[in-house]
Amino acid sequence: MNRIEAQFTALREFTLNGTDPAGHREQGSMIRRYIAWRNRNTDNPRLRRIVKRANVA
């Protein structure tokens, strides 16, 4: 697994798991909001834990 895949794991965990977006536009909006949040919260402990766990796998 490469390093970028861990970032997608966090995206799935924080944004997509347990959702049922009405369409691609809504899903894209959710992903854009996550990316903005992620860029503001790079030191978030939960985010770091998920990325670290995915990097090890």
C-alpha beads as a LAMMPS data file, in Angstrom:
LAMMPS data file: protein, C-alpha beads

57 atoms
56 bonds

1 atom types
1 bond types

-500.0 500.0 xlo xhi
-500.0 500.0 ylo yhi
-500.0 500.0 zlo zhi

Masses

1 110.0

Atoms # bond

1 1 1 0.000 0.000 0.000
2 1 1 1.349 3.436 -0.782
3 1 1 1.107 6.525 1.401
4 1 1 -1.790 8.159 -0.470
5 1 1 -4.056 5.189 0.195
6 1 1 -3.974 5.967 3.930
7 1 1 -5.440 9.376 3.134
8 1 1 -8.332 7.714 1.299
9 1 1 -8.918 5.515 4.322
10 1 1 -9.371 8.645 6.448
11 1 1 -11.637 10.184 3.793
12 1 1 -13.837 7.098 3.874
13 1 1 -13.898 7.018 7.680
14 1 1 -14.740 10.694 8.174
15 1 1 -16.912 11.358 5.125
16 1 1 -18.383 8.403 3.300
17 1 1 -19.011 5.593 5.792
18 1 1 -22.666 5.398 6.759
19 1 1 -23.873 7.942 4.194
20 1 1 -26.175 7.669 1.217
21 1 1 -25.672 10.789 -0.909
22 1 1 -28.415 11.624 -3.397
23 1 1 -25.923 11.906 -6.243
24 1 1 -22.410 12.654 -7.373
25 1 1 -22.782 16.388 -6.742
26 1 1 -23.685 15.844 -3.083
27 1 1 -20.900 13.303 -2.639
28 1 1 -18.413 15.704 -4.256
29 1 1 -19.524 18.428 -1.869
30 1 1 -18.983 16.116 1.103
31 1 1 -15.486 15.267 -0.123
32 1 1 -14.590 18.939 -0.712
33 1 1 -15.766 19.851 2.812
34 1 1 -13.672 16.995 4.240
35 1 1 -10.562 18.135 2.356
36 1 1 -11.006 21.699 3.646
37 1 1 -11.488 20.374 7.204
38 1 1 -8.504 18.024 6.870
39 1 1 -6.240 20.835 5.704
40 1 1 -7.228 22.907 8.758
41 1 1 -6.859 19.993 11.215
42 1 1 -3.655 18.216 10.263
43 1 1 -2.836 17.553 13.915
44 1 1 -6.227 16.025 14.806
45 1 1 -5.501 12.948 16.972
46 1 1 -8.286 10.808 15.462
47 1 1 -7.157 11.649 11.920
48 1 1 -3.527 10.852 12.734
49 1 1 -4.540 7.539 14.344
50 1 1 -6.549 6.463 11.270
51 1 1 -3.776 7.429 8.837
52 1 1 -1.130 5.705 10.964
53 1 1 -3.220 2.527 11.203
54 1 1 -3.750 2.514 7.419
55 1 1 -0.048 3.092 6.723
56 1 1 0.860 0.010 8.774
57 1 1 -1.647 -2.285 7.066

Bonds

1 1 1 2
2 1 2 3
3 1 3 4
4 1 4 5
5 1 5 6
6 1 6 7
7 1 7 8
8 1 8 9
9 1 9 10
10 1 10 11
11 1 11 12
12 1 12 13
13 1 13 14
14 1 14 15
15 1 15 16
16 1 16 17
17 1 17 18
18 1 18 19
19 1 19 20
20 1 20 21
21 1 21 22
22 1 22 23
23 1 23 24
24 1 24 25
25 1 25 26
26 1 26 27
27 1 27 28
28 1 28 29
29 1 29 30
30 1 30 31
31 1 31 32
32 1 32 33
33 1 33 34
34 1 34 35
35 1 35 36
36 1 36 37
37 1 37 38
38 1 38 39
39 1 39 40
40 1 40 41
41 1 41 42
42 1 42 43
43 1 43 44
44 1 44 45
45 1 45 46
46 1 46 47
47 1 47 48
48 1 48 49
49 1 49 50
50 1 50 51
51 1 51 52
52 1 52 53
53 1 53 54
54 1 54 55
55 1 55 56
56 1 56 57
